[in-house]
Amino acid sequence: MITPPEWHKSSYSPNGSNCVEAREHIGGADVRDTQNREAGHLEFTRSEWTALVNAVRGR
């Protein structure tokens, strides 16, 4: 049985403010609002997620 990936808080989200959580998986990643989890999440393909991470890192 494959264990689903765990949600974790973004390292770019400071404590006590508006935060996002992410969970990476083989197909890409999902992102959701920490304070409004019931609203669902956004899904990114592997290439979309890689492009976003590289842009944030300035690559």
N, C-alpha and C positions, 0 to 999 in steps of 0.2 A: 504494500500500500504506500502510495506517495503522500507525504505530509505536505499540506498546503503551506506556502511561504508565510512568514510572520509579518505583520504590519510593524513598522518602526517609524519613529519621529525623524523628520529630516534634520540633518546636522546643521542646516542653514536656518532652522527655526529657533529663535531665541526662547528662553523659558518665559512663561507667563504671557505670551503674545499670540497672535494668529499663527497657528501651526498647521503643517501638513504632515501626513503620514504616507509612507510608500511601502510597497512590497514588490520586490523584484522576482521574476520567474523566467523560465526558459523562453517564453514568447515575448517578454518585454517587462512592463511594470504597470502597477495600478497606483493611483494617488487619490487621497481623500482628505477632507477637512477634519482635523482632529476634534473640533468643537461641534461638528455637525455630521457625524458619521452616518446617521440615518438617511442623509441625502444621497448616498451612493458614492461612486468613485469614477474617476476618469481612467480610461485604459489606453496605454501607449504600446505600440509595437516595439520590438527590439531596436529597430533602426531609429524610430522616433525618440525612444528613451536615451539611446546612445548619443544622439545629436543634442538633446537637451542637457545631459550631463556634461558633455564636452563644451557646450556653450557656457554653462555656469562656471566651469573650470578655466575658461579662457583659452581653449585649445582650438 
